[in-house]
Amino acid sequence: MSTYKPEFQDDTVGDVKDKTTEPPMYKVLLHNDDFTTKIFVVEVLMGVFKKTIAEATNLMWHVHKNGTGLIDIFTYQVAETKIKQTAELAREHGFPLKITMEPE
């Protein structure tokens, strides 16, 4: 059996520290309006954001009473995608539903 011995051995490999960082996170917020139906909001929260019917209904009422509410927290790309999906659905159904994001 032959043993391979590399000509070059880097002794610093064990000294390198992991410098990965977590991506920045963004809050996705739902805003109240006087035109989007409550059932449509609940359906969007269930379909796009995977909320249960209870979570979606509670959030819808919170936003209705307070003007805005936190849907969830995502990376930038995921937040942006979910906002675009929601905007497309709202447009298709003729609603001005507004969802925004801000840094956590």
N, CA and C of each residue as an Amber inpcrd file, in Angstrom:
protein
   312
   0.8500000  -1.1660000   0.0000000   0.0000000   0.0000000   0.0000000
   0.8970000   1.2310000   0.0000000   0.6080000   2.1510000  -0.9060000
   1.4410000   3.3450000  -0.9890000   0.7880000   4.4930000  -0.2220000
   1.6010000   5.2740000   0.3980000   1.1090000   6.4370000   1.1390000
   1.4750000   7.6980000   0.3840000   0.4680000   8.5140000   0.1590000
   0.6970000   9.7640000  -0.5610000   1.0720000  10.8410000   0.4340000
   2.1800000  11.5210000   0.1480000   2.6180000  12.6200000   1.0000000
   2.6730000  13.8690000   0.1110000   1.7960000  14.8360000   0.3630000
   1.8020000  16.0340000  -0.4770000   3.1040000  16.7950000  -0.3270000
   3.5060000  17.4020000  -1.4600000   4.7360000  18.1870000  -1.4440000
   4.5490000  19.4800000  -0.6640000   3.3210000  19.9970000  -0.6740000
   3.0470000  21.2650000  -0.0020000   1.9790000  21.0160000   1.0460000
   2.2420000  21.4250000   2.2400000   1.2480000  21.2810000   3.2850000
   1.0580000  22.6400000   3.9330000  -0.1750000  23.0950000   3.9740000
  -0.4960000  24.4020000   4.5410000  -0.9210000  24.2210000   5.9940000
  -0.0730000  24.6990000   6.8920000  -0.3640000  24.5750000   8.3210000
  -1.4170000  25.5660000   8.8030000  -1.7820000  26.5490000   7.9710000
  -2.7390000  27.5720000   8.4220000  -4.1910000  27.1560000   8.2070000
  -4.4470000  26.0560000   7.5400000  -5.8180000  25.6400000   7.2510000
  -6.6330000  25.5340000   8.5340000  -6.0830000  24.9770000   9.5610000
  -6.8070000  24.8400000  10.8200000  -7.0410000  26.1620000  11.5270000
  -6.3040000  27.2030000  11.1440000  -6.4380000  28.5000000  11.8030000
  -7.4760000  29.4080000  11.1580000  -7.9740000  29.0320000  10.0080000
  -8.9530000  29.8770000   9.3180000 -10.2830000  29.7890000  10.0400000
 -10.8240000  30.9260000  10.3770000 -12.1040000  30.9680000  11.0840000
 -13.2290000  31.1380000  10.0720000 -14.3370000  30.5720000  10.3990000
 -15.5090000  30.6790000   9.5420000 -16.0530000  32.1010000   9.6410000
 -16.0610000  32.8060000   8.5080000 -16.4770000  34.2070000   8.5150000
 -17.8070000  34.4090000   7.7940000 -18.6080000  33.3760000   7.7230000
 -19.9030000  33.5440000   7.0790000 -20.8260000  34.3290000   7.9950000
 -21.6680000  35.1210000   7.3720000 -22.6380000  35.8930000   8.1440000
 -24.0320000  35.5720000   7.6410000 -24.9750000  35.7270000   8.4970000
 -26.3650000  35.5080000   8.1210000 -26.8250000  36.6590000   7.2340000
 -27.6840000  36.3700000   6.2570000 -28.1780000  37.4550000   5.4010000
 -29.0850000  38.3780000   6.2020000 -29.1620000  39.6540000   5.8050000
 -30.0620000  40.5590000   6.5120000 -31.5080000  40.1100000   6.3260000
 -32.3020000  40.3340000   7.3300000 -33.6940000  39.9080000   7.3040000
 -34.6120000  41.1310000   7.1600000 -35.7860000  40.8870000   6.5830000
 -36.7350000  41.9700000   6.3180000 -38.1200000  41.6030000   6.8320000
 -38.7620000  42.5800000   7.4760000 -40.1350000  42.4150000   7.9310000
 -41.0580000  42.6680000   6.7470000 -42.0320000  41.7970000   6.5680000
 -43.0500000  41.9990000   5.5410000 -44.3190000  42.4400000   6.2590000
 -44.8020000  43.6310000   5.8670000 -45.9280000  44.2680000   6.5580000
 -47.1570000  44.3510000   5.6620000 -48.2950000  44.0920000   6.2530000
 -49.5870000  44.2090000   5.5780000 -50.2380000  45.5100000   6.0270000
 -50.7830000  46.2600000   5.0580000 -51.4100000  47.5530000   5.3490000
 -52.9080000  47.4810000   5.0930000 -53.6700000  48.1340000   5.9360000
 -55.1220000  48.1670000   5.7900000 -55.5340000  49.1110000   4.6630000
 -56.6090000  48.7550000   3.9930000 -57.2470000  49.6740000   3.0520000
 -58.7500000  49.4380000   3.1320000 -59.5290000  50.3300000   2.5550000
 -60.9860000  50.2470000   2.6610000 -61.6260000  49.5110000   1.4920000
 -60.8370000  48.8890000   0.6230000 -61.3870000  48.2840000  -0.5830000
 -61.1470000  46.7900000  -0.7050000 -60.0000000  46.3030000  -0.2480000
 -59.6910000  44.8800000  -0.3490000 -60.5670000  44.1110000   0.6330000
 -61.2070000  43.0580000   0.1400000 -62.0970000  42.2910000   1.0190000
 -61.2980000  41.5080000   2.0550000 -61.9310000  41.2910000   3.1770000
 -61.2870000  40.5480000   4.2540000 -60.9820000  39.1100000   3.8250000
 -61.9030000  38.5060000   3.0900000 -61.6880000  37.1260000   2.6610000
 -60.5070000  37.0270000   1.6960000 -60.3250000  38.0360000   0.8390000
 -59.1830000  38.0170000  -0.0680000 -57.8790000  38.1150000   0.7240000
 -57.8540000  38.9610000   1.7260000 -56.6490000  39.1010000   2.5690000
 -56.3220000  37.7650000   3.2280000 -57.3260000  37.1170000   3.7800000
 -57.1140000  35.8210000   4.4380000 -56.6030000  34.7930000   3.4250000
 -57.1880000  34.7830000   2.2340000 -56.7480000  33.8390000   1.2020000
 -55.2990000  34.0810000   0.7910000 -54.9020000  35.3410000   0.6590000
 -53.5180000  35.6690000   0.3170000 -52.5730000  35.2220000   1.4330000
 -52.9440000  35.5000000   2.6590000 -52.0910000  35.1100000   3.7870000
 -51.9270000  33.5920000   3.8650000 -52.9830000  32.8720000   3.5300000
 -52.8970000  31.4110000   3.5370000 -52.1320000  30.8940000   2.3230000
 -52.4110000  31.4470000   1.1510000 -51.8120000  30.9390000  -0.0780000
 -50.3670000  31.3400000  -0.2820000 -50.0820000  32.6210000  -0.1420000
 -48.7300000  33.1270000  -0.4030000 -47.8200000  32.9560000   0.8070000
 -48.3780000  33.2100000   1.9960000 -47.5420000  33.2260000   3.2070000
 -47.6870000  31.9790000   4.0680000 -48.4950000  31.0120000   3.6030000
 -48.6450000  29.7130000   4.2710000 -49.1120000  29.8180000   5.7240000
 -49.9810000  30.7780000   5.9970000 -50.5630000  30.9180000   7.3280000
 -51.7390000  29.9540000   7.4520000 -52.0180000  29.5030000   8.6650000
 -53.2300000  28.7150000   8.8910000 -54.4200000  29.6620000   8.8040000
 -55.6080000  29.1070000   8.7260000 -56.7900000  29.9620000   8.6560000
 -56.9130000  30.8190000   9.9230000 -56.5630000  30.2580000  11.0620000
 -56.6340000  31.0180000  12.3200000 -55.6030000  32.1460000  12.3310000
 -54.3650000  31.8490000  11.9250000 -53.3230000  32.8860000  11.8820000
 -53.7030000  33.9910000  10.9000000 -54.1840000  33.5910000   9.7250000
 -54.5460000  34.5710000   8.6950000 -55.7040000  35.4510000   9.1540000
 -56.7000000  34.8420000   9.7610000 -57.8650000  35.6040000  10.2390000
 -57.4660000  36.5600000  11.3510000 -56.6780000  36.0890000  12.2960000
 -56.2290000  36.9560000  13.3930000 -55.4050000  38.1260000  12.8800000
 -54.5110000  37.8710000  11.9320000 -53.6870000  38.9440000  11.3740000
 -54.5470000  39.9320000  10.5890000 -55.4920000  39.4350000   9.8230000
 -56.3860000  40.3040000   9.0570000 -57.1260000  41.2520000  10.0000000
 -57.6720000  40.7290000  11.1050000 -58.3860000  41.5840000  12.0590000
 -57.4440000  42.5710000  12.7410000 -56.2380000  42.1240000  13.0670000
 -55.2530000  43.0220000  13.6750000 -54.9690000  44.2060000  12.7480000
 -54.7440000  43.9180000  11.4760000 -54.4500000  44.9710000  10.5030000
 -55.6750000  45.8650000  10.3080000 -56.8440000  45.2710000  10.2760000
 -58.0840000  46.0410000  10.1140000 -58.2530000  47.0580000  11.2510000
 -57.9170000  46.6370000  12.4540000 -58.0800000  47.5050000  13.6350000
 -56.9190000  48.4740000  13.8400000 -55.6800000  48.0600000  13.4710000
 -54.4880000  48.8480000  13.7880000 -53.8290000  49.5340000  12.5890000
 -54.2520000  49.1950000  11.3960000 -53.7090000  49.8470000  10.2140000
 -52.5560000  49.1350000   9.5480000 -51.8080000  48.3640000  10.3020000
 -50.6820000  47.6100000   9.7350000 -50.3570000  46.4320000  10.6480000
 -49.6960000  45.4330000  10.0970000 -49.3210000  44.2730000  10.9000000
 -48.2000000  43.4940000  10.2470000 -47.4250000  42.8340000  11.0630000
 -46.2940000  42.0270000  10.6080000 -46.7910000  40.6680000  10.1280000
 -46.5030000  40.3720000   8.8580000 -46.8580000  39.0540000   8.3200000
 -45.8000000  38.0410000   8.7440000 -44.5380000  38.3670000   8.4560000
 -43.4400000  37.4550000   8.7900000 -42.1170000  38.1510000   8.4820000
 -41.0200000  37.4650000   8.7440000 -39.6780000  37.9960000   8.4990000
 -38.9490000  37.0270000   7.5670000 -38.3540000  37.5860000   6.4950000
 -37.7130000  36.7750000   5.4680000 -36.3990000  37.4190000   5.0330000
 -35.6200000  36.6670000   4.2560000 -34.4840000  37.2750000   3.5750000
 -35.0380000  38.2210000   2.5110000 -34.2000000  39.0870000   1.9830000
 -34.6450000  40.0820000   1.0040000 -35.3170000  39.4250000  -0.1990000
 -34.6710000  38.4090000  -0.7540000 -35.1890000  37.7780000  -1.9640000
 -36.5480000  37.1260000  -1.7310000 -36.6980000  36.4540000  -0.6170000
 -37.9740000  35.7950000  -0.3190000 -39.0580000  36.8520000  -0.0800000
 -38.7330000  37.8910000   0.6790000 -39.7040000  38.9610000   0.9400000
 -40.1430000  39.6170000  -0.3630000 -39.1830000  39.9230000  -1.2180000
 -39.4810000  40.5690000  -2.4900000 -40.3780000  39.6810000  -3.3630000
 -40.0900000  38.4010000  -3.4040000 -40.8830000  37.4730000  -4.2040000
 -42.3170000  37.3930000  -3.6890000 -42.4810000  37.2850000  -2.3850000
 -43.8310000  37.1880000  -1.8160000 -44.6200000  38.4850000  -2.0280000
 -43.9610000  39.6120000  -1.9450000 -44.6310000  40.8910000  -2.1920000
 -45.0750000  40.9720000  -3.6530000 -44.2240000  40.5470000  -4.5690000
 -44.5900000  40.5580000  -5.9980000 -45.7560000  39.6220000  -6.2760000
 -45.7310000  38.4250000  -5.6900000 -46.8350000  37.4790000  -5.8700000
 -48.1420000  38.0800000  -5.3730000 -48.0870000  38.7060000  -4.2120000
 -49.2800000  39.3120000  -3.6340000 -49.7920000  40.4520000  -4.5010000
 -48.8970000  41.3010000  -4.9810000 -49.2880000  42.4270000  -5.8310000
 -49.9640000  41.9340000  -7.1070000 -49.4220000  40.8690000  -7.7010000
 -50.0200000  40.3140000  -8.9170000 -51.4220000  39.7750000  -8.6560000
 -51.5830000  39.0340000  -7.5640000 -52.9010000  38.5060000  -7.2100000
 -53.8960000  39.6380000  -6.9510000 -53.4610000  40.6460000  -6.2190000
 -54.3440000  41.7770000  -5.9030000 -54.7640000  42.4930000  -7.1830000
 -53.8120000  42.7100000  -8.0750000 -54.1140000  43.3750000  -9.3510000
 -55.1100000  42.5640000 -10.1750000 -54.8840000  41.2520000 -10.2370000
 -55.7770000  40.3720000 -10.9890000 -57.2140000  40.4310000 -10.4780000
 -57.3600000  40.6580000  -9.1740000 -58.6920000  40.6990000  -8.5610000
 -59.2090000  42.1310000  -8.3550000 -58.4390000  43.1120000  -8.8000000
 -58.8870000  44.4950000  -8.7300000 -58.8010000  45.1300000  -7.3520000
 -57.8920000  44.6420000  -6.5180000 -57.7370000  45.1860000  -5.1680000
 -56.4380000  45.9780000  -5.0320000 -56.4620000  47.0310000  -4.2020000
 -55.2530000  47.8360000  -3.9860000 -54.4160000  47.3620000  -2.7820000
 -54.5020000  46.0940000  -2.4470000 -53.8100000  45.5520000  -1.2700000
 -52.3420000  45.9530000  -1.2800000 -51.8980000  46.4760000  -0.1480000
 -50.5210000  46.9700000  -0.0430000 -49.7490000  46.1500000   0.9820000
 -48.6240000  45.5980000   0.5300000 -47.7000000  44.8720000   1.3880000
 -46.3210000  45.4500000   1.1360000 -45.6130000  45.7820000   2.2060000
 -44.2940000  46.3710000   2.0840000 -43.2910000  45.5790000   2.9090000
 -42.0050000  45.9560000   2.7440000 -40.9700000  45.3330000   3.5840000
 -40.0380000  46.4190000   4.1130000 -39.4470000  46.1200000   5.2480000
 -38.4560000  47.0170000   5.8470000 -37.4310000  46.1740000   6.5760000
 -36.2100000  46.6970000   6.7070000 -35.1840000  45.9170000   7.4190000
 -35.6270000  45.6000000   8.8360000 -35.2450000  44.4150000   9.3020000
 -35.6020000  44.0010000  10.6520000 -34.8660000  44.8290000  11.6830000
